[in-house]
Amino acid sequence: MTLRQRGTALLLAAAATTVVSTTACAPQPVIPHDGCEATSTDSDPGTPAGGQLRASGPITAPTRAGTTTFTSGFGPRWGTEHQGVDFAGPIGTPIYAALDGLVVRSGTATGFGHWIVIDSLVGDTPVSTVYGHMFTDGLIAREGQQVRAGDHIATIGDDGQSTGAHLHFEYWEGGRFQGGTAVDPMIKLGSTASPPGAPDGADVRLASLSSPINCAGFGTVGGGELAAGSVPAEFDPWIRKAGSICPGIRPPVLSSQLHAENQFRHGANAPTSPSGALGPAQFMPGTWATWGKDYDGDGKVDPNSIGDAVMAQGHFMCALNNQVNAALTAGTVTGDPVELSLAAYNAGFGAVQSHRGIPPYPETQNYVANIILGQAKYTSLSSTGRLVPNGSKDGGQVVAAARQYLGTPYVWGGGGTGGPSGGGFDCSGLTSYAIFTGSGGKVTLPRTSEQQWTVGVEIPIDQAQPGDLVFGSWAASGPGHVGIALGGGRMIHAPTTGDVVKEASLMSEMKARRVM
């Protein structure tokens, strides 16, 4: 990075809070592995040892008897699959961890408003439990926290796509972010103290919803956010580990950044930039002297080593993110914390502070924009919220993806494959997101409605099926509007400024295309 020289004299006051001990030296490099197996120990249940979770004790109900009422079961509901069960109760009613485990997500999520995801081991089976619809102030357990079954982790809210104050609770064998299987939680709860109205039932489960389980990222904060197969295999475990260092810098950001820096090239023959930046993370020698450590345990501190470089990148980015957040709190800079952290990595935190935001250097502005745009291809679609795409290119999945954002404001130029931007979607931003998500990341549309008209094949409008695209507002340059067919002469779309994502009747003279 030619602008990295600007940052060689960084004052990283927050650095000490983010650096952790390096991996001990070993005859062979130490590759971080996934903690999907129980370990024998006398330590407390739910605590990790050597990167692995302990087997959990017995399951307990997520709410206390008499405080909530069972209102909605597991399985088909409203034309889609309800992947959990609902317990209604007053806002503020306590929610408890159902199993011993590690909190791997605690924050915002599409559809849920806010959620908590806990990874646990039940015998030798990796299991995730999911708790949804809390308000921000209802999140008690934090990411990285070890919990026991029965610990108070949250309070009931009414956030996201909610029809009233309740807890939405899911149980996933194989891991929520690892391609696991949603199972009826009521069967697993069995004779535990369940809310009144909970039915008896058979062992009902949904079919496996994505790729085969490989435990990638299980039991690691943020580790499940990296899309399987999106980065070279040798980078995958290191990126997941580096993306767990701090909550502000996740694996998809680091992955997109590594592609922007040196396209994942590494080793002795990896290109060195004209300014002398080295390795897959393109560290300048002076910066590497501060951040480089022997993370892979091969006895060398090597900027061309994947483990050393990626872990140093993660620690450096987290230190910058700490500085950025402090500056945002102090009001000395403005902007998005991740974008500002990337700008600081490229141009130096001093430049960000001097310009009170992203510096006006074309290289830095393009660097930040490209990394933010590139995140989507590295993001596990199941990690963003309610929808868990099955990768089957199913039109129903496209519709479900779009419906997650009903009521979201129209924003001109807003949205893309990664979801809304600037607070919302425009028409083609919504279709870009829905098709990408509903296809399991296999179909990426161009950005505008005119360009999207060139994808796929035209079909008669009366043959449009859910998930097909419908186009209208025709001009010489092509269609000025695009939506997603629902069938029955209806669509879901982002109409215009001042409106929101909604379902509506098809416009006159619309045409349809099948893009999957």
C-alpha positions as CSV (number, residue, x, y, z in Angstrom):
1,M,0.0,0.0,0.0
2,T,1.7,3.2,-1.1
3,L,0.0,5.3,1.5
4,R,1.1,3.0,4.4
5,Q,4.1,5.2,4.9
6,R,1.8,7.9,6.3
7,G,0.9,5.6,9.2
8,T,4.3,4.3,10.2
9,A,4.4,6.6,13.2
10,L,1.0,5.5,14.6
11,L,0.2,6.3,18.2
12,L,-1.7,3.1,19.1
13,A,-2.8,3.8,22.6
14,A,-5.4,1.0,22.4
15,A,-3.0,-1.6,21.1
16,A,-2.2,-3.2,24.4
17,T,-5.8,-4.1,25.0
18,T,-6.1,-6.1,21.8
19,V,-2.8,-8.1,21.7
20,V,-3.0,-11.6,23.0
21,S,-0.2,-14.1,23.6
22,T,1.3,-15.7,20.5
23,T,1.1,-19.4,19.8
24,A,3.9,-21.3,21.5
25,C,6.7,-22.6,19.2
26,A,6.2,-26.1,17.9
27,P,8.1,-28.3,15.4
28,Q,5.3,-27.8,12.8
29,P,3.0,-24.7,12.3
30,V,0.0,-24.7,14.5
31,I,-3.2,-24.5,12.5
32,P,-6.3,-23.3,14.4
33,H,-8.9,-26.0,14.3
34,D,-12.6,-26.1,14.9
35,G,-13.9,-26.9,18.4
36,C,-16.6,-29.4,17.6
37,E,-15.4,-32.2,19.9
38,A,-15.8,-32.5,23.7
39,T,-12.7,-32.7,25.9
40,S,-12.4,-34.5,29.1
41,T,-11.6,-32.1,32.0
42,D,-12.7,-31.2,35.4
43,S,-13.2,-27.5,34.5
44,D,-16.6,-25.8,34.4
45,P,-19.0,-26.9,31.7
46,G,-19.1,-24.5,28.8
47,T,-15.5,-23.3,29.1
48,P,-13.1,-23.7,26.3
49,A,-9.7,-25.5,26.5
50,G,-7.4,-25.6,23.5
51,G,-10.1,-23.9,21.4
52,Q,-12.7,-26.6,22.2
53,L,-16.0,-26.5,24.0
54,R,-16.8,-28.7,27.0
55,A,-19.9,-30.9,26.7
56,S,-23.0,-29.2,28.2
57,G,-25.0,-30.3,31.1
58,P,-28.8,-30.9,30.8
59,I,-31.0,-28.6,28.8
60,T,-33.3,-26.2,30.6
61,A,-36.3,-24.1,29.4
62,P,-35.4,-20.6,28.0
63,T,-38.2,-19.0,30.1
64,R,-39.5,-19.9,33.5
65,A,-42.9,-21.6,33.9
66,G,-45.7,-19.2,34.4
67,T,-43.9,-16.2,32.9
68,T,-44.7,-16.9,29.2
69,T,-47.3,-18.7,27.0
70,F,-46.5,-21.0,24.0
71,T,-47.9,-19.2,21.0
72,S,-46.4,-20.7,17.8
73,G,-44.9,-24.1,17.0
74,F,-42.2,-25.4,14.8
75,G,-42.6,-26.1,11.0
76,P,-44.7,-24.7,8.2
77,R,-46.2,-21.3,8.9
78,W,-47.5,-18.5,6.7
79,G,-46.1,-20.0,3.5
80,T,-42.6,-20.5,4.9
81,E,-40.8,-22.6,7.5
82,H,-40.9,-21.5,11.2
83,Q,-37.5,-22.7,12.3
84,G,-38.2,-22.3,16.0
85,V,-41.0,-21.8,18.6
86,D,-42.4,-18.7,20.1
87,F,-43.1,-17.9,23.8
88,A,-45.1,-14.8,24.4
89,G,-44.6,-12.7,27.5
90,P,-44.4,-9.1,28.7
91,I,-41.5,-7.0,27.6
92,G,-38.7,-7.4,30.1
93,T,-39.5,-11.0,31.0
94,P,-36.2,-12.9,31.7
95,I,-34.7,-15.2,29.0
96,Y,-32.3,-17.9,30.1
97,A,-29.6,-19.9,28.4
98,A,-30.9,-23.4,27.5
99,L,-27.4,-25.0,27.4
100,D,-23.9,-24.4,28.7
101,G,-21.9,-22.8,25.9
102,L,-20.3,-19.8,24.3
103,V,-22.1,-16.7,23.1
104,V,-21.0,-16.4,19.5
105,R,-23.4,-13.6,18.5
106,S,-25.2,-10.9,20.5
107,G,-26.4,-8.0,18.4
108,T,-28.6,-7.0,15.5
109,A,-30.0,-9.5,13.0
110,T,-32.3,-9.3,10.0
111,G,-35.8,-10.3,11.0
112,F,-35.0,-10.7,14.6
113,G,-34.2,-7.1,15.4
114,H,-31.6,-8.4,17.9
115,W,-30.6,-11.9,18.7
116,I,-28.2,-14.1,20.7
117,V,-26.7,-17.3,19.4
118,I,-25.0,-19.7,21.8
119,D,-22.8,-22.6,20.5
120,S,-22.8,-25.7,22.8
121,L,-21.8,-29.4,22.7
122,V,-24.5,-31.9,23.5
123,G,-22.6,-35.1,23.9
124,D,-20.5,-35.1,20.8
125,T,-23.0,-33.1,18.7
126,P,-22.4,-29.4,18.0
127,V,-25.6,-27.5,18.8
128,S,-26.6,-23.8,18.5
129,T,-29.5,-22.3,20.4
130,V,-30.9,-19.0,19.0
131,Y,-32.9,-16.4,21.0
132,G,-34.6,-13.6,19.0
133,H,-36.6,-10.3,19.0
134,M,-34.9,-8.7,22.0
135,F,-34.4,-4.9,22.1
136,T,-30.8,-3.5,22.3
137,D,-31.2,-3.0,26.1
138,G,-32.5,-6.5,26.5
139,L,-29.2,-8.1,25.5
140,I,-27.4,-9.1,28.7
141,A,-25.0,-11.8,27.5
142,R,-22.2,-10.5,25.4
143,E,-20.1,-12.1,22.6
144,G,-17.3,-14.2,24.0
145,Q,-19.1,-14.8,27.3
146,Q,-19.3,-18.4,28.7
147,V,-22.7,-19.2,30.0
148,R,-24.3,-22.1,31.9
149,A,-27.8,-23.4,31.3
150,G,-30.2,-21.2,33.4
151,D,-28.0,-18.1,33.2
152,H,-30.0,-14.9,32.6
153,I,-28.9,-13.8,29.1
154,A,-31.6,-11.5,27.8
155,T,-35.1,-10.1,28.3
156,I,-38.1,-10.5,26.0
157,G,-38.7,-7.7,23.4
158,D,-40.7,-7.0,20.4
159,D,-38.1,-6.0,17.9
160,G,-37.7,-6.9,14.2
161,Q,-40.4,-8.8,12.3
162,S,-42.5,-9.5,15.4
163,T,-46.2,-9.7,15.9
164,G,-46.0,-8.9,19.6
165,A,-43.6,-9.3,22.6
166,H,-42.2,-12.8,22.6
167,L,-39.1,-15.0,22.5
168,H,-38.4,-16.8,19.3
169,F,-36.2,-19.9,20.2
170,E,-34.4,-22.2,17.9
171,Y,-32.3,-25.4,18.3
172,W,-29.9,-26.4,15.6
173,E,-28.0,-29.7,15.5
174,G,-24.7,-29.2,13.7
175,G,-24.6,-25.4,14.3
176,R,-26.7,-22.4,13.1
177,F,-23.9,-21.1,10.9
178,Q,-22.4,-24.5,9.8
179,G,-25.2,-25.9,7.7
180,G,-26.9,-27.6,10.5
181,T,-30.5,-28.9,10.9
182,A,-33.2,-27.1,12.7
183,V,-35.0,-29.3,15.2
184,D,-38.2,-28.8,17.1
185,P,-37.0,-27.3,20.4
186,M,-40.0,-28.6,22.3
187,I,-38.8,-32.2,21.7
188,K,-35.4,-31.3,23.1
189,L,-36.8,-29.5,26.1
190,G,-38.8,-32.7,26.9
191,S,-39.9,-32.7,30.6
192,T,-38.1,-29.5,31.5
193,A,-40.2,-26.7,33.0
194,S,-41.9,-25.5,29.8
195,P,-44.3,-22.6,29.4
196,P,-48.0,-23.5,29.6
197,G,-49.6,-24.4,26.3
198,A,-46.5,-26.1,24.9
199,P,-47.6,-29.2,22.9
200,D,-46.3,-32.7,22.9
201,G,-45.0,-33.8,19.5
202,A,-42.8,-36.1,17.5
203,D,-39.1,-35.5,16.7
204,V,-39.7,-33.0,13.9
205,R,-36.8,-31.4,12.1
206,L,-36.2,-29.5,8.9
207,A,-34.0,-30.9,6.2
208,S,-30.3,-29.9,6.3
209,L,-30.2,-26.4,4.9
210,S,-26.9,-25.8,3.3
211,S,-23.5,-27.4,2.8
212,P,-22.3,-30.5,4.8
213,I,-21.3,-29.7,8.3
214,N,-17.6,-29.2,8.8
215,C,-17.7,-27.3,12.1
216,A,-16.0,-24.3,10.4
217,G,-16.2,-21.4,12.9
218,F,-18.2,-23.3,15.5
219,G,-17.5,-22.2,19.0
220,T,-15.7,-19.1,17.8
221,V,-17.1,-15.6,18.1
222,G,-17.7,-14.3,14.6
223,G,-16.1,-17.5,13.1
224,G,-19.4,-18.6,11.5
225,E,-19.7,-15.4,9.6
226,L,-17.3,-16.5,6.9
227,A,-19.0,-18.2,3.9
228,A,-17.7,-21.7,3.4
229,G,-15.3,-22.0,0.4
230,S,-15.1,-18.3,-0.1
231,V,-11.4,-18.0,0.7
232,P,-8.5,-20.3,-0.1
233,A,-8.6,-23.3,2.2
234,E,-5.2,-22.5,3.8
235,F,-6.5,-19.0,4.8
236,D,-9.9,-20.1,6.2
237,P,-9.0,-21.1,9.8
238,W,-6.8,-18.1,10.3
239,I,-9.3,-15.6,9.0
240,R,-12.0,-17.1,11.3
241,K,-9.6,-16.9,14.3
242,A,-8.4,-13.3,13.4
243,G,-12.1,-12.3,13.0
244,S,-12.8,-13.2,16.6
245,I,-10.3,-10.9,18.1
246,C,-12.7,-7.9,18.5
247,P,-16.4,-7.4,17.7
248,G,-15.8,-4.6,15.2
249,I,-13.7,-6.5,12.7
250,R,-15.2,-9.7,11.4
251,P,-14.0,-12.4,9.0
252,P,-15.8,-11.1,5.9
253,V,-14.0,-7.7,6.3
254,L,-10.6,-9.3,6.7
255,S,-11.2,-11.6,3.7
256,S,-12.3,-8.7,1.5
257,Q,-9.3,-6.7,2.7
258,L,-6.9,-9.6,2.0
259,H,-8.2,-9.8,-1.6
260,A,-7.8,-6.1,-2.0
261,E,-4.3,-6.1,-0.6
262,N,-2.6,-9.0,-2.5
263,Q,-5.4,-11.3,-3.7
264,F,-4.4,-13.9,-1.1
265,R,-1.0,-14.3,-2.6
266,H,1.6,-15.4,0.0
267,G,4.9,-17.1,0.4
268,A,8.5,-16.2,-0.5
269,N,7.5,-15.4,-4.1
270,A,4.4,-13.3,-3.2
271,P,4.5,-9.8,-4.9
272,T,5.9,-6.9,-3.0
273,S,4.3,-3.5,-3.6
274,P,6.2,-0.7,-5.2
275,S,6.3,1.0,-1.7
276,G,7.8,-2.2,-0.1
277,A,4.6,-3.7,1.5
278,L,5.0,-7.4,2.1
279,G,2.9,-10.5,2.1
280,P,-0.8,-11.3,1.9
281,A,-1.7,-8.4,4.3
282,Q,0.8,-6.0,2.7
283,F,2.6,-4.8,5.8
284,M,5.2,-2.1,5.5
285,P,8.4,-3.3,7.3
286,G,8.1,-0.6,10.0
287,T,4.5,-1.6,10.8
288,W,5.4,-5.3,10.7
289,A,8.1,-4.7,13.3
290,T,5.4,-3.7,15.7
291,W,2.6,-6.2,14.8
292,G,4.4,-9.2,13.4
293,K,4.6,-12.2,15.7
294,D,5.1,-16.0,15.3
295,Y,1.4,-16.9,15.3
296,D,1.9,-20.1,13.4
297,G,4.6,-21.5,15.7
298,D,7.2,-22.3,13.0
299,G,9.9,-20.3,14.8
300,K,9.8,-17.4,12.3
301,V,8.1,-14.0,12.3
302,D,7.3,-13.9,8.6
303,P,5.0,-11.3,6.8
304,N,4.7,-13.9,3.9
305,S,3.3,-16.5,6.3
306,I,-0.5,-16.9,6.2
307,G,-0.9,-17.4,10.0
308,D,1.5,-14.6,11.0
309,A,0.2,-12.1,8.5
310,V,-3.5,-12.7,9.0
311,M,-3.4,-12.7,12.8
312,A,-1.2,-9.5,12.7
313,Q,-3.8,-8.0,10.3
314,G,-6.6,-8.9,12.8
315,H,-4.8,-7.4,15.8
316,F,-3.8,-4.3,13.9
317,M,-7.2,-3.7,12.5
318,C,-8.8,-4.2,16.0
319,A,-6.3,-1.6,17.5
320,L,-7.3,0.8,14.7
321,N,-11.0,0.1,15.3
322,N,-10.5,0.9,19.0
323,Q,-8.9,4.2,18.1
324,V,-11.6,5.0,15.7
325,N,-14.4,4.2,18.2
326,A,-12.7,6.4,20.8
327,A,-12.4,9.2,18.2
328,L,-16.1,8.8,17.3
329,T,-17.1,9.0,20.9
330,A,-15.0,12.1,21.3
331,G,-16.5,13.7,18.2
332,T,-13.2,14.2,16.5
333,V,-14.1,12.0,13.5
334,T,-17.4,11.0,11.8
335,G,-18.3,8.0,9.7
336,D,-18.7,4.3,9.8
337,P,-16.3,2.6,12.3
338,V,-15.3,-0.2,9.9
339,E,-14.8,2.1,7.0
340,L,-12.7,4.5,9.1
341,S,-10.6,1.5,10.4
342,L,-9.9,0.4,6.8
343,A,-9.0,4.0,5.9
344,A,-6.6,4.0,8.8
345,Y,-5.0,0.7,7.7
346,N,-4.4,2.2,4.3
347,A,-3.5,5.8,5.0
348,G,-2.7,5.8,8.8
349,F,-4.9,6.8,11.7
350,G,-3.2,10.2,11.7
351,A,-4.6,10.9,8.3
352,V,-8.1,9.9,9.4
353,Q,-7.9,12.1,12.4
354,S,-6.5,15.0,10.5
355,H,-9.4,14.9,7.9
356,R,-12.0,14.0,10.6
357,G,-13.0,11.0,8.5
358,I,-11.9,9.1,5.4
359,P,-9.1,11.1,3.9
360,P,-9.7,12.6,0.4
361,Y,-7.1,10.4,-1.2
362,P,-8.4,8.6,-4.3
363,E,-6.5,5.4,-3.4
364,T,-7.9,5.3,0.2
365,Q,-11.4,6.1,-0.9
366,N,-11.3,3.4,-3.6
367,Y,-9.7,0.9,-1.1
368,V,-12.4,1.4,1.4
369,A,-15.3,1.3,-1.1
370,N,-14.0,-1.9,-2.8
371,I,-13.5,-3.8,0.5
372,I,-17.0,-2.8,1.8
373,L,-18.6,-3.8,-1.5
374,G,-16.6,-7.1,-1.6
375,Q,-17.7,-8.3,1.9
376,A,-20.9,-9.9,0.6
377,K,-19.1,-12.7,-1.2
378,Y,-17.3,-13.7,2.0
379,T,-20.4,-13.5,4.3
380,S,-22.2,-16.6,5.3
381,L,-25.8,-15.8,4.4
382,S,-27.1,-17.7,7.5
383,S,-25.2,-15.5,9.8
384,T,-27.1,-12.3,9.0
385,G,-30.4,-13.2,10.6
386,R,-33.6,-15.2,10.2
387,L,-33.3,-16.6,6.7
388,V,-31.1,-19.7,6.2
389,P,-30.8,-20.2,2.4
390,N,-30.7,-23.8,1.2
391,G,-28.6,-23.0,-1.9
392,S,-31.2,-24.6,-4.2
393,K,-32.0,-21.5,-6.3
394,D,-35.5,-21.7,-5.0
395,G,-37.8,-18.8,-5.9
396,G,-39.5,-19.1,-2.5
397,Q,-36.1,-18.3,-0.9
398,V,-35.9,-15.2,-3.0
399,V,-39.3,-14.0,-1.8
400,A,-38.4,-14.9,1.8
401,A,-35.2,-12.9,1.5
402,A,-37.1,-9.8,0.3
403,R,-39.8,-10.2,2.9
404,Q,-37.3,-9.9,5.6
405,Y,-37.1,-6.2,4.7
406,L,-40.8,-5.3,4.4
407,G,-41.2,-1.8,5.8
408,T,-37.6,-0.8,5.1
409,P,-37.3,2.8,3.6
410,Y,-36.6,3.4,0.0
411,V,-33.2,4.9,-0.5
412,W,-32.0,5.9,-3.9
413,G,-28.8,3.9,-4.7
414,G,-29.3,1.9,-1.5
415,G,-28.7,-1.8,-1.0
416,G,-26.9,-4.6,-2.8
417,T,-25.9,-8.2,-2.3
418,G,-25.0,-7.6,1.3
419,G,-28.3,-6.0,2.3
420,P,-29.5,-2.4,2.8
421,S,-27.1,0.5,2.7
422,G,-27.7,4.1,3.7
423,G,-30.7,2.9,5.7
424,G,-32.6,1.1,2.9
425,F,-33.0,-0.1,-0.7
426,D,-33.8,1.2,-4.1
427,C,-35.7,-1.2,-6.4
428,S,-32.6,-2.9,-8.0
429,G,-30.8,-2.9,-4.7
430,L,-33.6,-5.0,-3.2
431,T,-33.6,-7.4,-6.2
432,S,-29.8,-7.7,-6.1
433,Y,-30.0,-8.7,-2.4
434,A,-33.0,-11.1,-2.8
435,I,-31.6,-13.0,-5.8
436,F,-28.1,-13.3,-4.3
437,T,-29.4,-14.5,-0.9
438,G,-32.2,-16.7,-2.3
439,S,-29.8,-18.5,-4.6
440,G,-27.4,-19.2,-1.8
441,G,-24.9,-16.7,-3.2
442,K,-24.8,-18.4,-6.6
443,V,-26.4,-15.6,-8.7
444,T,-25.1,-12.0,-8.6
445,L,-27.1,-9.5,-10.6
446,P,-25.7,-6.2,-12.1
447,R,-26.7,-3.2,-10.1
448,T,-29.4,-1.3,-12.2
449,S,-32.8,-2.3,-13.4
450,E,-31.7,-1.7,-17.0
451,Q,-28.7,-4.0,-16.6
452,Q,-30.8,-6.7,-14.7
453,W,-33.1,-6.9,-17.7
454,T,-30.2,-8.4,-19.7
455,V,-29.9,-11.4,-17.2
456,G,-31.8,-14.7,-17.7
457,V,-34.6,-15.2,-20.1
458,E,-37.9,-13.3,-20.7
459,I,-41.1,-15.2,-19.9
460,P,-44.7,-14.2,-20.4
461,I,-45.8,-12.1,-17.5
462,D,-48.7,-14.4,-16.8
463,Q,-46.2,-17.3,-16.2
464,A,-44.2,-15.4,-13.7
465,Q,-43.5,-17.5,-10.6
466,P,-42.4,-16.4,-7.1
467,G,-38.8,-15.3,-7.3
468,D,-38.9,-14.2,-11.0
469,L,-38.1,-10.5,-11.7
470,V,-40.8,-8.2,-13.0
471,F,-39.9,-5.0,-14.9
472,G,-41.8,-1.8,-15.6
473,S,-41.6,2.0,-16.1
474,W,-40.2,1.5,-19.6
475,A,-38.1,4.1,-21.4
476,A,-35.8,4.1,-24.4
477,S,-32.9,3.0,-22.1
478,G,-34.9,0.0,-20.7
479,P,-36.9,-0.6,-17.6
480,G,-36.8,2.0,-14.9
481,H,-38.2,-0.2,-12.2
482,V,-37.8,-3.8,-11.0
483,G,-39.5,-6.0,-8.4
484,I,-39.9,-9.6,-7.4
485,A,-42.9,-11.7,-8.5
486,L,-45.0,-13.2,-5.8
487,G,-47.5,-14.9,-8.1
488,G,-51.2,-14.1,-8.4
489,G,-50.5,-10.7,-10.1
490,R,-48.5,-9.4,-7.1
491,M,-44.9,-8.4,-6.4
492,I,-42.7,-7.2,-3.6
493,H,-40.6,-4.1,-4.5
494,A,-39.0,-0.9,-3.2
495,P,-41.3,1.7,-4.9
496,T,-39.9,5.3,-4.7
497,T,-38.6,8.0,-2.4
498,G,-40.7,8.4,0.7
499,D,-42.1,4.9,0.4
500,V,-41.0,1.5,1.9
501,V,-40.4,-2.0,0.7
502,K,-43.9,-3.5,0.3
503,E,-46.1,-6.0,-1.5
504,A,-48.3,-4.6,-4.2
505,S,-50.2,-5.5,-7.4
506,L,-48.1,-5.6,-10.6
507,M,-47.9,-2.4,-12.6
508,S,-49.4,-2.1,-16.0
509,E,-47.2,-3.2,-19.0
510,M,-44.8,-5.1,-16.7
511,K,-42.6,-7.8,-18.3
512,A,-40.9,-10.7,-16.5
513,R,-37.6,-12.5,-16.6
514,R,-36.4,-15.7,-15.0
515,V,-32.8,-15.2,-13.7
516,M,-32.3,-18.5,-11.8
